Amino acid sequence: MTSVDQIVQVNGKKENIKSGISIREFLQKKGINPNTVACELNMKIIRRNFLGDTILSEGDELEIIQMIGGG
């Protein structure tokens, strides 16, 4: 199967991705630790244990929310 670029929207910006990539793979390629973010795909929260099973598709809208600690 050939990898084809797809366009998804990530935090409001269009990005080209390879087809068949999971949210976890996308985060890792961006240098983002999946354990420190919350992800919403097409207005649905994706549980952390499903990030590796959830494949991004053409036209998807992904929101990545960074967790910030403080005190």
Gaussian input, Z-matrix of N, CA and C with variables (Angstrom, degrees):
# hf/3-21g

backbone

0 1
 N
 C     1     B1
 C     2     B2     1     A1
 N     3     B3     2     A2     1     D1
 C     4     B4     3     A3     2     D2
 C     5     B5     4     A4     3     D3
 N     6     B6     5     A5     4     D4
 C     7     B7     6     A6     5     D5
 C     8     B8     7     A7     6     D6
 N     9     B9     8     A8     7     D7
 C    10    B10     9     A9     8     D8
 C    11    B11    10    A10     9     D9
 N    12    B12    11    A11    10    D10
 C    13    B13    12    A12    11    D11
 C    14    B14    13    A13    12    D12
 N    15    B15    14    A14    13    D13
 C    16    B16    15    A15    14    D14
 C    17    B17    16    A16    15    D15
 N    18    B18    17    A17    16    D16
 C    19    B19    18    A18    17    D17
 C    20    B20    19    A19    18    D18
 N    21    B21    20    A20    19    D19
 C    22    B22    21    A21    20    D20
 C    23    B23    22    A22    21    D21
 N    24    B24    23    A23    22    D22
 C    25    B25    24    A24    23    D23
 C    26    B26    25    A25    24    D24
 N    27    B27    26    A26    25    D25
 C    28    B28    27    A27    26    D26
 C    29    B29    28    A28    27    D27
 N    30    B30    29    A29    28    D28
 C    31    B31    30    A30    29    D29
 C    32    B32    31    A31    30    D30
 N    33    B33    32    A32    31    D31
 C    34    B34    33    A33    32    D32
 C    35    B35    34    A34    33    D33
 N    36    B36    35    A35    34    D34
 C    37    B37    36    A36    35    D35
 C    38    B38    37    A37    36    D36
 N    39    B39    38    A38    37    D37
 C    40    B40    39    A39    38    D38
 C    41    B41    40    A40    39    D39
 N    42    B42    41    A41    40    D40
 C    43    B43    42    A42    41    D41
 C    44    B44    43    A43    42    D42
 N    45    B45    44    A44    43    D43
 C    46    B46    45    A45    44    D44
 C    47    B47    46    A46    45    D45
 N    48    B48    47    A47    46    D46
 C    49    B49    48    A48    47    D47
 C    50    B50    49    A49    48    D48
 N    51    B51    50    A50    49    D49
 C    52    B52    51    A51    50    D50
 C    53    B53    52    A52    51    D51
 N    54    B54    53    A53    52    D52
 C    55    B55    54    A54    53    D53
 C    56    B56    55    A55    54    D54
 N    57    B57    56    A56    55    D55
 C    58    B58    57    A57    56    D56
 C    59    B59    58    A58    57    D57
 N    60    B60    59    A59    58    D58
 C    61    B61    60    A60    59    D59
 C    62    B62    61    A61    60    D60
 N    63    B63    62    A62    61    D61
 C    64    B64    63    A63    62    D62
 C    65    B65    64    A64    63    D63
 N    66    B66    65    A65    64    D64
 C    67    B67    66    A66    65    D65
 C    68    B68    67    A67    66    D66
 N    69    B69    68    A68    67    D67
 C    70    B70    69    A69    68    D68
 C    71    B71    70    A70    69    D69
 N    72    B72    71    A71    70    D70
 C    73    B73    72    A72    71    D71
 C    74    B74    73    A73    72    D72
 N    75    B75    74    A74    73    D73
 C    76    B76    75    A75    74    D74
 C    77    B77    76    A76    75    D75
 N    78    B78    77    A77    76    D76
 C    79    B79    78    A78    77    D77
 C    80    B80    79    A79    78    D78
 N    81    B81    80    A80    79    D79
 C    82    B82    81    A81    80    D80
 C    83    B83    82    A82    81    D81
 N    84    B84    83    A83    82    D82
 C    85    B85    84    A84    83    D83
 C    86    B86    85    A85    84    D84
 N    87    B87    86    A86    85    D85
 C    88    B88    87    A87    86    D86
 C    89    B89    88    A88    87    D87
 N    90    B90    89    A89    88    D88
 C    91    B91    90    A90    89    D89
 C    92    B92    91    A91    90    D90
 N    93    B93    92    A92    91    D91
 C    94    B94    93    A93    92    D92
 C    95    B95    94    A94    93    D93
 N    96    B96    95    A95    94    D94
 C    97    B97    96    A96    95    D95
 C    98    B98    97    A97    96    D96
 N    99    B99    98    A98    97    D97
 C   100   B100    99    A99    98    D98
 C   101   B101   100   A100    99    D99
 N   102   B102   101   A101   100   D100
 C   103   B103   102   A102   101   D101
 C   104   B104   103   A103   102   D102
 N   105   B105   104   A104   103   D103
 C   106   B106   105   A105   104   D104
 C   107   B107   106   A106   105   D105
 N   108   B108   107   A107   106   D106
 C   109   B109   108   A108   107   D107
 C   110   B110   109   A109   108   D108
 N   111   B111   110   A110   109   D109
 C   112   B112   111   A111   110   D110
 C   113   B113   112   A112   111   D111
 N   114   B114   113   A113   112   D112
 C   115   B115   114   A114   113   D113
 C   116   B116   115   A115   114   D114
 N   117   B117   116   A116   115   D115
 C   118   B118   117   A117   116   D116
 C   119   B119   118   A118   117   D117
 N   120   B120   119   A119   118   D118
 C   121   B121   120   A120   119   D119
 C   122   B122   121   A121   120   D120
 N   123   B123   122   A122   121   D121
 C   124   B124   123   A123   122   D122
 C   125   B125   124   A124   123   D123
 N   126   B126   125   A125   124   D124
 C   127   B127   126   A126   125   D125
 C   128   B128   127   A127   126   D126
 N   129   B129   128   A128   127   D127
 C   130   B130   129   A129   128   D128
 C   131   B131   130   A130   129   D129
 N   132   B132   131   A131   130   D130
 C   133   B133   132   A132   131   D131
 C   134   B134   133   A133   132   D132
 N   135   B135   134   A134   133   D133
 C   136   B136   135   A135   134   D134
 C   137   B137   136   A136   135   D135
 N   138   B138   137   A137   136   D136
 C   139   B139   138   A138   137   D137
 C   140   B140   139   A139   138   D138
 N   141   B141   140   A140   139   D139
 C   142   B142   141   A141   140   D140
 C   143   B143   142   A142   141   D141
 N   144   B144   143   A143   142   D142
 C   145   B145   144   A144   143   D143
 C   146   B146   145   A145   144   D144
 N   147   B147   146   A146   145   D145
 C   148   B148   147   A147   146   D146
 C   149   B149   148   A148   147   D147
 N   150   B150   149   A149   148   D148
 C   151   B151   150   A150   149   D149
 C   152   B152   151   A151   150   D150
 N   153   B153   152   A152   151   D151
 C   154   B154   153   A153   152   D152
 C   155   B155   154   A154   153   D153
 N   156   B156   155   A155   154   D154
 C   157   B157   156   A156   155   D155
 C   158   B158   157   A157   156   D156
 N   159   B159   158   A158   157   D157
 C   160   B160   159   A159   158   D158
 C   161   B161   160   A160   159   D159
 N   162   B162   161   A161   160   D160
 C   163   B163   162   A162   161   D161
 C   164   B164   163   A163   162   D162
 N   165   B165   164   A164   163   D163
 C   166   B166   165   A165   164   D164
 C   167   B167   166   A166   165   D165
 N   168   B168   167   A167   166   D166
 C   169   B169   168   A168   167   D167
 C   170   B170   169   A169   168   D168
 N   171   B171   170   A170   169   D169
 C   172   B172   171   A171   170   D170
 C   173   B173   172   A172   171   D171
 N   174   B174   173   A173   172   D172
 C   175   B175   174   A174   173   D173
 C   176   B176   175   A175   174   D174
 N   177   B177   176   A176   175   D175
 C   178   B178   177   A177   176   D176
 C   179   B179   178   A178   177   D177
 N   180   B180   179   A179   178   D178
 C   181   B181   180   A180   179   D179
 C   182   B182   181   A181   180   D180
 N   183   B183   182   A182   181   D181
 C   184   B184   183   A183   182   D182
 C   185   B185   184   A184   183   D183
 N   186   B186   185   A185   184   D184
 C   187   B187   186   A186   185   D185
 C   188   B188   187   A187   186   D186
 N   189   B189   188   A188   187   D187
 C   190   B190   189   A189   188   D188
 C   191   B191   190   A190   189   D189
 N   192   B192   191   A191   190   D190
 C   193   B193   192   A192   191   D191
 C   194   B194   193   A193   192   D192
 N   195   B195   194   A194   193   D193
 C   196   B196   195   A195   194   D194
 C   197   B197   196   A196   195   D195
 N   198   B198   197   A197   196   D196
 C   199   B199   198   A198   197   D197
 C   200   B200   199   A199   198   D198
 N   201   B201   200   A200   199   D199
 C   202   B202   201   A201   200   D200
 C   203   B203   202   A202   201   D201
 N   204   B204   203   A203   202   D202
 C   205   B205   204   A204   203   D203
 C   206   B206   205   A205   204   D204
 N   207   B207   206   A206   205   D205
 C   208   B208   207   A207   206   D206
 C   209   B209   208   A208   207   D207
 N   210   B210   209   A209   208   D208
 C   211   B211   210   A210   209   D209
 C   212   B212   211   A211   210   D210

   B1=1.4497
   B2=1.5291
   B3=1.3049
   B4=1.4522
   B5=1.5162
   B6=1.3450
   B7=1.4625
   B8=1.5183
   B9=1.3088
   B10=1.4571
   B11=1.5136
   B12=1.3257
   B13=1.4582
   B14=1.5154
   B15=1.3130
   B16=1.4600
   B17=1.5202
   B18=1.3081
   B19=1.4615
   B20=1.5176
   B21=1.3327
   B22=1.4618
   B23=1.5220
   B24=1.3004
   B25=1.4573
   B26=1.5239
   B27=1.3332
   B28=1.4584
   B29=1.5192
   B30=1.3147
   B31=1.4678
   B32=1.5269
   B33=1.3316
   B34=1.4569
   B35=1.5181
   B36=1.3485
   B37=1.4690
   B38=1.5217
   B39=1.3343
   B40=1.4625
   B41=1.5260
   B42=1.3384
   B43=1.4613
   B44=1.5165
   B45=1.3267
   B46=1.4614
   B47=1.5204
   B48=1.3235
   B49=1.4580
   B50=1.5232
   B51=1.3183
   B52=1.4635
   B53=1.5178
   B54=1.3040
   B55=1.4640
   B56=1.5229
   B57=1.3216
   B58=1.4565
   B59=1.5111
   B60=1.3337
   B61=1.4590
   B62=1.5319
   B63=1.3313
   B64=1.4645
   B65=1.5332
   B66=1.3147
   B67=1.4680
   B68=1.5245
   B69=1.3360
   B70=1.4721
   B71=1.5318
   B72=1.3360
   B73=1.4689
   B74=1.5235
   B75=1.3249
   B76=1.4604
   B77=1.5269
   B78=1.3246
   B79=1.4659
   B80=1.5225
   B81=1.3218
   B82=1.4590
   B83=1.5219
   B84=1.3328
   B85=1.4712
   B86=1.5243
   B87=1.3275
   B88=1.4692
   B89=1.5275
   B90=1.3348
   B91=1.4621
   B92=1.5197
   B93=1.3319
   B94=1.4629
   B95=1.5251
   B96=1.3218
   B97=1.4543
   B98=1.5284
   B99=1.3294
   B100=1.4639
   B101=1.5318
   B102=1.3300
   B103=1.4639
   B104=1.5228
   B105=1.3278
   B106=1.4721
   B107=1.5238
   B108=1.3337
   B109=1.4636
   B110=1.5270
   B111=1.3194
   B112=1.4632
   B113=1.5249
   B114=1.3233
   B115=1.4643
   B116=1.5212
   B117=1.3299
   B118=1.4557
   B119=1.5226
   B120=1.3209
   B121=1.4574
   B122=1.5176
   B123=1.3294
   B124=1.4675
   B125=1.5331
   B126=1.3304
   B127=1.4704
   B128=1.5301
   B129=1.3434
   B130=1.4647
   B131=1.5242
   B132=1.3340
   B133=1.4605
   B134=1.5303
   B135=1.3323
   B136=1.4616
   B137=1.5255
   B138=1.3156
   B139=1.4656
   B140=1.5234
   B141=1.3266
   B142=1.4621
   B143=1.5314
   B144=1.3317
   B145=1.4676
   B146=1.5360
   B147=1.3397
   B148=1.4641
   B149=1.5312
   B150=1.3281
   B151=1.4716
   B152=1.5305
   B153=1.3229
   B154=1.4650
   B155=1.5196
   B156=1.3275
   B157=1.4664
   B158=1.5213
   B159=1.3313
   B160=1.4640
   B161=1.5225
   B162=1.3279
   B163=1.4658
   B164=1.5256
   B165=1.3273
   B166=1.4644
   B167=1.5260
   B168=1.3241
   B169=1.4652
   B170=1.5206
   B171=1.3175
   B172=1.4663
   B173=1.5277
   B174=1.3324
   B175=1.4563
   B176=1.5210
   B177=1.3341
   B178=1.4656
   B179=1.5209
   B180=1.3272
   B181=1.4627
   B182=1.5181
   B183=1.3330
   B184=1.4566
   B185=1.5172
   B186=1.3132
   B187=1.4602
   B188=1.5164
   B189=1.3362
   B190=1.4569
   B191=1.5220
   B192=1.3303
   B193=1.4564
   B194=1.5192
   B195=1.3370
   B196=1.4642
   B197=1.5206
   B198=1.3191
   B199=1.4603
   B200=1.5281
   B201=1.3127
   B202=1.4611
   B203=1.5172
   B204=1.3177
   B205=1.4656
   B206=1.5178
   B207=1.2690
   B208=1.4595
   B209=1.5069
   B210=1.2730
   B211=1.4557
   B212=1.4932
   A1=108.23
   A2=116.85
   A3=122.80
   A4=110.73
   A5=114.61
   A6=119.92
   A7=109.11
   A8=116.62
   A9=121.99
   A10=107.99
   A11=115.64
   A12=118.51
   A13=110.26
   A14=114.42
   A15=122.43
   A16=107.12
   A17=116.05
   A18=120.07
   A19=108.31
   A20=115.14
   A21=121.96
   A22=107.12
   A23=115.50
   A24=120.41
   A25=107.57
   A26=116.86
   A27=122.31
   A28=108.30
   A29=115.78
   A30=121.68
   A31=111.22
   A32=115.60
   A33=121.45
   A34=115.65
   A35=118.09
   A36=121.15
   A37=109.73
   A38=116.19
   A39=120.62
   A40=109.73
   A41=115.19
   A42=121.72
   A43=109.10
   A44=116.12
   A45=121.81
   A46=107.86
   A47=116.23
   A48=121.27
   A49=108.53
   A50=116.46
   A51=121.22
   A52=108.57
   A53=117.56
   A54=120.05
   A55=109.34
   A56=115.12
   A57=120.69
   A58=115.20
   A59=117.94
   A60=120.77
   A61=109.61
   A62=115.04
   A63=119.72
   A64=109.51
   A65=115.24
   A66=119.00
   A67=109.37
   A68=118.04
   A69=121.14
   A70=110.90
   A71=117.25
   A72=120.95
   A73=110.59
   A74=116.85
   A75=121.19
   A76=110.07
   A77=116.72
   A78=120.64
   A79=110.64
   A80=117.03
   A81=120.79
   A82=111.63
   A83=117.83
   A84=120.79
   A85=111.47
   A86=116.50
   A87=121.53
   A88=111.81
   A89=117.36
   A90=120.97
   A91=113.15
   A92=116.26
   A93=121.44
   A94=108.54
   A95=116.33
   A96=121.70
   A97=108.73
   A98=118.38
   A99=121.04
   A100=113.80
   A101=116.88
   A102=120.44
   A103=113.14
   A104=117.22
   A105=120.05
   A106=112.80
   A107=116.60
   A108=119.71
   A109=110.44
   A110=114.53
   A111=121.78
   A112=105.98
   A113=116.82
   A114=120.94
   A115=110.48
   A116=113.40
   A117=121.49
   A118=106.59
   A119=116.90
   A120=122.04
   A121=108.47
   A122=115.19
   A123=121.15
   A124=111.38
   A125=114.47
   A126=124.12
   A127=113.88
   A128=117.43
   A129=121.52
   A130=108.59
   A131=116.05
   A132=120.77
   A133=108.43
   A134=115.93
   A135=121.32
   A136=107.66
   A137=116.04
   A138=120.00
   A139=109.19
   A140=115.51
   A141=121.90
   A142=111.83
   A143=117.95
   A144=119.45
   A145=112.78
   A146=118.36
   A147=121.82
   A148=112.95
   A149=118.32
   A150=120.75
   A151=111.83
   A152=117.36
   A153=120.88
   A154=113.52
   A155=116.59
   A156=121.42
   A157=113.16
   A158=116.74
   A159=120.95
   A160=109.45
   A161=116.15
   A162=122.68
   A163=109.42
   A164=115.54
   A165=120.88
   A166=109.90
   A167=115.74
   A168=122.17
   A169=110.29
   A170=115.39
   A171=122.36
   A172=110.34
   A173=115.87
   A174=121.32
   A175=115.44
   A176=117.54
   A177=119.53
   A178=111.13
   A179=115.42
   A180=122.38
   A181=107.72
   A182=115.79
   A183=122.74
   A184=109.40
   A185=116.01
   A186=121.67
   A187=107.20
   A188=116.01
   A189=122.05
   A190=107.07
   A191=115.77
   A192=120.81
   A193=108.23
   A194=115.99
   A195=121.96
   A196=110.02
   A197=115.93
   A198=121.13
   A199=108.12
   A200=115.55
   A201=120.62
   A202=108.21
   A203=115.38
   A204=120.22
   A205=110.17
   A206=115.26
   A207=119.29
   A208=109.45
   A209=113.46
   A210=115.14
   A211=111.81
   D1=137.60
   D2=-178.12
   D3=-90.93
   D4=138.25
   D5=175.65
   D6=-77.86
   D7=130.44
   D8=-179.00
   D9=-123.10
   D10=139.95
   D11=176.04
   D12=-69.65
   D13=142.09
   D14=175.12
   D15=-129.28
   D16=158.29
   D17=177.32
   D18=-108.90
   D19=126.25
   D20=173.10
   D21=-126.26
   D22=160.87
   D23=178.07
   D24=-104.99
   D25=123.74
   D26=-179.01
   D27=-120.26
   D28=116.89
   D29=-177.42
   D30=49.18
   D31=42.15
   D32=175.11
   D33=85.03
   D34=-1.16
   D35=-179.55
   D36=-117.15
   D37=138.47
   D38=179.23
   D39=-73.91
   D40=137.95
   D41=178.51
   D42=-136.37
   D43=142.00
   D44=172.33
   D45=-87.74
   D46=132.40
   D47=176.85
   D48=-132.50
   D49=161.27
   D50=173.82
   D51=-78.86
   D52=144.19
   D53=178.71
   D54=-66.65
   D55=150.10
   D56=177.22
   D57=84.31
   D58=5.82
   D59=-178.23
   D60=-86.15
   D61=137.69
   D62=178.26
   D63=-86.06
   D64=166.13
   D65=176.86
   D66=-61.00
   D67=-42.83
   D68=179.75
   D69=-58.58
   D70=-45.40
   D71=178.89
   D72=-62.54
   D73=-42.36
   D74=179.32
   D75=-60.00
   D76=-47.35
   D77=179.81
   D78=-60.39
   D79=-45.68
   D80=-178.97
   D81=-62.77
   D82=-40.10
   D83=177.39
   D84=-63.42
   D85=-29.46
   D86=178.74
   D87=-86.56
   D88=-0.66
   D89=-179.79
   D90=75.80
   D91=25.40
   D92=-178.84
   D93=-104.89
   D94=127.79
   D95=177.19
   D96=-74.39
   D97=117.04
   D98=-178.17
   D99=-59.92
   D100=-20.08
   D101=-179.45
   D102=-80.95
   D103=-5.76
   D104=-176.87
   D105=-115.09
   D106=11.81
   D107=-179.22
   D108=-133.42
   D109=160.26
   D110=168.41
   D111=-111.46
   D112=142.14
   D113=-178.56
   D114=-122.92
   D115=137.78
   D116=176.14
   D117=-123.24
   D118=125.86
   D119=179.68
   D120=-117.77
   D121=117.90
   D122=-179.89
   D123=51.92
   D124=45.77
   D125=175.52
   D126=70.24
   D127=19.91
   D128=175.31
   D129=-125.27
   D130=130.31
   D131=177.36
   D132=-66.96
   D133=134.01
   D134=177.14
   D135=-104.46
   D136=119.95
   D137=179.12
   D138=-63.56
   D139=143.27
   D140=-175.76
   D141=-53.52
   D142=-38.65
   D143=-177.32
   D144=-72.58
   D145=-5.75
   D146=176.84
   D147=-106.61
   D148=1.64
   D149=-177.53
   D150=-61.18
   D151=-36.51
   D152=-179.61
   D153=-75.50
   D154=-20.15
   D155=-178.81
   D156=-97.28
   D157=-12.36
   D158=-176.00
   D159=-93.32
   D160=111.59
   D161=-176.27
   D162=-92.22
   D163=133.31
   D164=177.44
   D165=-77.40
   D166=142.45
   D167=-178.75
   D168=-127.36
   D169=159.91
   D170=177.03
   D171=-48.26
   D172=129.19
   D173=175.77
   D174=85.81
   D175=-3.74
   D176=178.61
   D177=-62.74
   D178=152.82
   D179=174.68
   D180=-118.15
   D181=114.01
   D182=-178.17
   D183=-111.34
   D184=128.22
   D185=173.70
   D186=-111.88
   D187=129.95
   D188=178.97
   D189=-115.90
   D190=120.51
   D191=-178.07
   D192=-111.90
   D193=117.73
   D194=179.53
   D195=-77.52
   D196=136.05
   D197=175.25
   D198=-86.93
   D199=129.97
   D200=-179.22
   D201=-124.78
   D202=125.81
   D203=178.05
   D204=-95.62
   D205=157.22
   D206=178.17
   D207=-172.34
   D208=175.88
   D209=179.29
   D210=-176.22

